[in-house]
């Protein structure tokens, strides 16, 4: 299956990798804030924060390494598809003090085996939103670099407006959930699904998700409405492999009423159907997932999964439509039941 980047024959791959690495590094350094997003104190350096707890990454690592989402995109020639636990899914947006103290409740294997408290759920939501803010800041800087170097965009202003709206929504959400954690407010969250499965899932992930379709294909968020008055509503998903078990957790805050119908659907569905749906969400909506190399051959040989890993809102090749893919005409988005369900015991890490 073709990847996202078509490299002409004879291209110096090493030089391409160097340039991409330079752009990404510059964008990441430029995107660092002046102060910690959580405590508000001015800082000159920031923690190497993990978007997924290291305890979960270590449990699926093979020789200390995990596969990245890029493993599904056909870009292994120019971007690494694996990394060590220490460097996987990191961002630099908060100080060491906050990173070491704020997330203590949920980044604890014994606590994860118990029904989640509101404080734990708030901590997970804050971590997810910090990652999204970090990514948007890096994207903004990367766009500017590419524009200066290649004049890559004819509508850079429109892209920046979209990112600005994203940042507005993520910032408001982050402060909302941070307030719950700080004040230990209870009764606000609705758990869609929580289970401690008796086997080790080969995927670790966490993400805030603006879901567009529910279990029955009904619209949840209208993700194509870019008007300023529209605010996305988020659910949060966490798949955390432990030493011999796995925590699967999906939740939202009750203020986000768009998820009510999904809650009723999940309550009337079998566990197999729920896990299959959540498994699909991982690849259809997120990039912040990490894969055990024990299932590398399964992933690399499954064309449906590779296509889904490159979809963006149901369009192929991350939405980068053009004459080479007929502008997406005739493309059929991958369905929930067309990919392996890695949340089932079939693919458990032994």
C-alpha positions as CSV (number, residue, x, y, z in Angstrom):
1,X,0.0,0.0,0.0
2,X,1.4,3.5,-0.9
3,X,2.4,5.7,2.0
4,X,1.7,9.4,2.6
5,X,5.0,10.6,1.1
6,X,6.0,9.7,-2.4
7,X,9.8,10.0,-2.7
8,X,11.2,10.2,-6.2
9,X,13.8,7.6,-7.1
10,X,17.4,8.8,-6.5
11,X,16.4,11.1,-3.6
12,X,18.9,11.4,-0.8
13,X,16.9,9.9,2.0
14,X,19.4,10.8,4.7
15,X,19.2,14.5,3.6
16,X,15.3,14.3,3.6
17,X,15.4,12.9,7.2
18,X,17.7,15.6,8.3
19,X,15.6,18.4,7.0
20,X,12.4,16.9,8.4
21,X,14.1,16.5,11.8
22,X,15.3,20.1,11.7
23,X,11.8,21.5,10.9
24,X,10.2,19.4,13.6
25,X,12.9,20.3,16.2
26,X,12.7,24.0,15.4
27,X,8.9,24.0,15.6
28,X,9.0,22.2,19.0
29,X,11.5,24.6,20.5
30,X,9.6,27.7,19.2
31,X,6.3,26.3,20.5
32,X,7.5,26.2,24.2
33,X,5.5,28.7,26.3
34,X,7.1,31.2,28.6
35,X,5.4,29.9,31.7
36,X,4.0,26.6,32.9
37,X,0.4,26.1,31.7
38,X,-0.6,24.5,35.0
39,X,1.0,26.6,37.7
40,X,1.5,29.8,35.7
41,X,5.0,30.3,36.9
42,X,7.6,31.7,34.5
43,X,10.0,28.9,33.4
44,X,13.1,28.6,31.2
45,X,12.9,24.8,30.9
46,X,10.0,22.3,30.8
47,X,9.5,18.7,31.8
48,X,9.8,15.9,29.3
49,X,6.2,14.9,30.0
50,X,4.7,11.7,28.8
51,X,1.3,11.8,27.2
52,X,0.7,8.2,28.2
53,X,2.1,7.0,31.6
54,X,5.5,5.3,31.3
55,X,4.2,2.4,33.4
56,X,1.9,1.5,30.5
57,X,4.5,2.0,27.8
58,X,7.0,-0.2,29.7
59,X,4.5,-3.0,29.9
60,X,4.2,-3.4,26.1
61,X,7.8,-2.5,25.1
62,X,10.0,-5.0,23.4
63,X,13.7,-4.4,24.1
64,X,12.7,-1.0,25.5
65,X,11.0,0.1,22.3
66,X,7.4,0.6,21.0
67,X,6.0,1.3,17.6
68,X,4.6,4.8,16.9
69,X,1.4,5.8,14.9
70,X,3.7,6.6,12.0
71,X,4.1,2.8,11.5
72,X,0.7,2.9,9.8
73,X,1.5,5.7,7.4
74,X,4.1,4.3,5.1
75,X,6.6,7.0,5.9
76,X,9.3,4.8,7.5
77,X,11.9,6.0,5.0
78,X,11.8,9.6,6.4
79,X,10.3,9.4,9.9
80,X,11.1,6.8,12.6
81,X,8.3,4.4,13.3
82,X,9.6,3.3,16.7
83,X,11.1,4.9,19.8
84,X,12.2,4.1,23.3
85,X,9.9,4.4,26.2
86,X,11.7,7.5,27.4
87,X,11.1,9.4,24.2
88,X,7.7,8.2,23.2
89,X,4.7,10.6,23.2
90,X,6.5,13.3,25.1
91,X,5.7,17.1,25.1
92,X,7.3,20.1,26.8
93,X,4.5,22.3,28.1
94,X,4.6,22.1,31.9
95,X,7.3,22.3,34.6
96,X,8.8,19.4,36.5
97,X,7.1,20.2,39.7
98,X,3.6,20.1,38.1
99,X,4.4,16.9,36.1
100,X,5.6,15.2,39.3
101,X,2.7,16.2,41.5
102,X,-0.5,16.8,39.5
103,X,-1.0,13.4,37.9
104,X,-0.1,11.2,40.9
105,X,-3.6,9.8,41.5
106,X,-4.1,8.2,38.1
107,X,-0.4,7.4,37.3
108,X,-0.5,4.7,39.9
109,X,-1.1,1.0,38.9
110,X,-2.9,0.1,42.1
111,X,-5.3,3.1,41.7
112,X,-6.0,2.2,38.1
113,X,-7.3,-1.2,39.1
114,X,-10.0,0.5,41.2
115,X,-13.1,2.3,39.9
116,X,-11.8,5.8,38.8
117,X,-12.5,8.8,41.0
118,X,-13.5,12.1,39.6
119,X,-10.0,13.4,40.5
120,X,-8.4,10.7,38.4
121,X,-10.7,11.4,35.5
122,X,-9.9,15.1,35.7
123,X,-6.2,14.4,35.7
124,X,-6.5,12.3,32.6
125,X,-8.5,15.0,30.9
126,X,-6.0,17.6,31.8
127,X,-3.1,15.5,30.5
128,X,-5.0,14.9,27.2
129,X,-5.7,18.6,26.7
130,X,-2.1,19.6,27.5
131,X,-1.0,17.3,24.7
132,X,-3.5,18.9,22.3
133,X,-2.4,22.4,23.2
134,X,1.2,21.4,22.7
135,X,0.5,19.9,19.3
136,X,-1.4,23.0,18.1
137,X,1.5,25.2,19.2
138,X,4.0,23.1,17.3
139,X,1.8,22.9,14.2
140,X,1.5,26.7,14.2
141,X,5.3,27.1,14.3
142,X,5.8,24.4,11.7
143,X,3.3,26.0,9.3
144,X,5.3,29.3,9.6
145,X,8.6,27.5,8.9
146,X,7.3,25.7,5.9
147,X,5.8,29.0,4.6
148,X,9.1,30.8,5.0
149,X,11.1,28.1,3.4
150,X,8.7,26.9,0.6
151,X,5.7,29.2,0.4
152,X,3.8,26.0,1.0
153,X,0.4,27.5,1.7
154,X,-1.9,29.9,-0.2
155,X,-4.3,30.1,2.8
156,X,-2.1,30.1,5.8
157,X,-4.3,32.7,7.5
158,X,-7.3,30.3,7.4
159,X,-5.2,27.5,8.8
160,X,-4.1,29.7,11.7
161,X,-7.7,30.8,12.4
162,X,-8.7,27.1,12.7
163,X,-5.8,26.4,15.0
164,X,-6.7,29.5,17.1
165,X,-10.3,28.2,17.6
166,X,-8.8,24.8,18.6
167,X,-6.5,26.5,21.1
168,X,-9.5,28.4,22.6
169,X,-11.5,25.2,23.1
170,X,-8.6,23.2,24.5
171,X,-7.6,26.0,26.9
172,X,-11.1,26.4,28.2
173,X,-11.5,22.7,28.6
174,X,-8.2,22.3,30.4
175,X,-9.0,25.0,32.9
176,X,-12.4,23.4,33.5
177,X,-11.0,20.0,34.3
178,X,-8.0,21.4,36.2
179,X,-10.5,23.2,38.5
180,X,-12.2,19.9,39.2
181,X,-8.9,18.2,40.1
182,X,-7.7,21.2,42.2
183,X,-10.9,21.4,44.2
184,X,-11.7,17.7,44.2
185,X,-15.2,18.3,42.8
186,X,-17.3,15.2,42.5
187,X,-20.3,14.0,40.5
188,X,-19.5,15.6,37.2
189,X,-18.2,12.8,35.0
190,X,-20.0,10.1,33.2
191,X,-18.1,6.9,32.6
192,X,-19.0,5.3,29.3
193,X,-16.9,2.2,29.9
194,X,-14.4,1.0,32.5
195,X,-13.0,-2.4,32.9
196,X,-9.8,-4.1,34.1
197,X,-9.3,-6.8,31.5
198,X,-7.5,-10.0,32.6
199,X,-4.8,-9.7,29.8
200,X,-2.3,-7.3,28.5
201,X,-3.5,-5.3,25.5
202,X,-0.7,-4.6,22.9
203,X,-1.6,-0.9,22.7
204,X,-1.2,2.0,25.1
205,X,-2.9,5.3,24.4
206,X,-4.7,8.4,25.8
207,X,-6.5,11.1,23.9
208,X,-9.2,13.7,24.0
209,X,-11.6,13.0,21.1
210,X,-14.2,15.1,19.4
211,X,-16.2,12.1,18.2
212,X,-18.1,12.7,14.9
213,X,-20.2,9.5,14.8
214,X,-21.6,7.3,17.6
215,X,-22.0,3.5,17.6
216,X,-25.0,3.6,15.2
217,X,-23.4,6.1,12.9
218,X,-25.4,9.1,14.1
219,X,-23.6,12.5,14.2
220,X,-22.1,13.6,17.6
221,X,-19.9,16.6,16.7
222,X,-20.2,18.4,13.4
223,X,-16.5,18.5,12.9
224,X,-16.8,20.3,9.6
225,X,-18.5,23.4,11.1
226,X,-15.6,25.8,11.5
227,X,-17.8,28.8,12.7
228,X,-16.5,30.6,15.8
229,X,-19.7,29.9,17.8
230,X,-19.3,26.1,17.6
231,X,-17.4,24.4,20.3
232,X,-16.4,20.8,20.0
233,X,-17.4,18.4,22.9
234,X,-14.8,15.8,23.9
235,X,-14.8,12.3,25.2
236,X,-11.6,10.9,26.7
237,X,-10.2,7.4,26.0
238,X,-7.4,5.7,27.9
239,X,-6.0,2.2,27.1
240,X,-3.4,1.4,29.8
241,X,-1.7,-2.0,29.8
242,X,-0.5,-3.1,33.3
243,X,1.8,-6.0,34.2
244,X,-0.8,-8.7,33.7
245,X,-4.0,-6.8,33.1
246,X,-5.3,-3.8,31.1
247,X,-7.4,-0.8,32.0
248,X,-9.9,0.4,29.3
249,X,-11.6,3.7,30.2
250,X,-13.9,6.0,28.2
251,X,-15.6,8.9,29.8
252,X,-17.0,12.5,29.3
253,X,-18.2,15.3,31.5
254,X,-22.0,15.6,31.9
255,X,-22.0,19.1,30.5
256,X,-21.1,17.6,27.1
257,X,-24.6,16.4,26.4
258,X,-23.8,15.2,22.8
259,X,-22.6,12.0,24.3
260,X,-25.8,11.0,26.0
261,X,-27.0,8.8,23.1
262,X,-23.7,7.1,22.9
263,X,-23.9,6.3,26.7
264,X,-27.3,4.6,26.1
265,X,-25.9,2.7,23.2
266,X,-22.9,1.4,25.2
267,X,-25.1,0.4,28.1
268,X,-27.2,-1.8,25.8
269,X,-24.2,-3.3,23.9
270,X,-22.1,-6.4,24.5
271,X,-18.6,-6.0,25.8
272,X,-17.2,-7.4,22.5
273,X,-19.1,-4.7,20.5
274,X,-17.9,-1.9,22.9
275,X,-14.3,-3.0,22.7
276,X,-14.5,-3.2,18.9
277,X,-15.9,0.3,18.8
278,X,-13.2,1.7,21.1
279,X,-10.5,-0.1,19.1
280,X,-11.8,1.6,16.0
281,X,-11.7,5.0,17.6
282,X,-8.0,4.6,18.4
283,X,-7.0,4.4,14.8
284,X,-9.8,6.6,13.3
285,X,-9.5,9.6,15.6
286,X,-6.2,9.6,17.3
287,X,-2.4,9.6,16.7
288,X,-1.3,9.3,20.3
289,X,-1.1,5.5,20.5
290,X,1.8,3.2,21.0
291,X,2.0,-0.4,19.8
292,X,3.8,-3.4,21.0
293,X,6.2,-4.9,18.4
294,X,4.6,-8.3,19.2
295,X,1.8,-7.3,16.7
296,X,4.0,-5.5,14.1
297,X,3.6,-8.2,11.4
298,X,-0.2,-8.1,11.9
299,X,-0.3,-4.3,11.5
300,X,2.0,-4.2,8.5
301,X,0.1,-6.9,6.6
302,X,-3.4,-5.5,7.1
303,X,-4.3,-3.1,4.3
304,X,-7.6,-2.0,5.9
305,X,-5.8,-1.0,9.1
306,X,-3.1,0.9,7.1
307,X,-5.8,2.8,5.2
308,X,-7.6,3.7,8.4
309,X,-4.4,4.9,10.0
310,X,-4.1,7.3,7.1
311,X,-7.7,8.5,7.1
312,X,-8.8,12.0,8.2
313,X,-12.5,12.4,8.9
314,X,-13.2,9.6,6.5
315,X,-11.0,10.9,3.7
316,X,-7.9,9.0,2.5
317,X,-4.2,10.1,2.8
318,X,-4.9,12.3,5.9
319,X,-7.3,14.4,3.8
320,X,-4.5,15.5,1.4
321,X,-6.7,15.1,-1.6
322,X,-5.5,15.7,-5.1
323,X,-5.5,14.3,-8.7
324,X,-3.3,11.4,-7.6
325,X,-6.1,10.0,-5.4
326,X,-9.0,11.4,-7.5
327,X,-9.8,13.9,-4.7
328,X,-11.1,11.0,-2.6
329,X,-13.9,10.2,-5.1
330,X,-15.1,6.6,-4.7
331,X,-13.1,6.1,-1.5
332,X,-15.0,4.0,1.1
333,X,-14.0,4.8,4.7
334,X,-12.9,1.7,6.7
335,X,-15.6,0.3,8.9
336,X,-15.5,-0.7,12.6
337,X,-15.6,-4.5,11.8
338,X,-13.0,-4.4,9.0
339,X,-9.9,-4.1,11.3
340,X,-8.4,-6.5,13.9
341,X,-9.8,-5.8,17.4
342,X,-6.6,-5.4,19.4
343,X,-8.5,-4.9,22.6
344,X,-9.6,-8.6,22.5
345,X,-7.7,-11.3,24.2
346,X,-6.7,-12.7,20.8
347,X,-3.8,-10.2,20.5
348,X,-2.8,-10.2,24.2
349,X,0.9,-9.7,25.0
350,X,2.1,-12.9,26.6
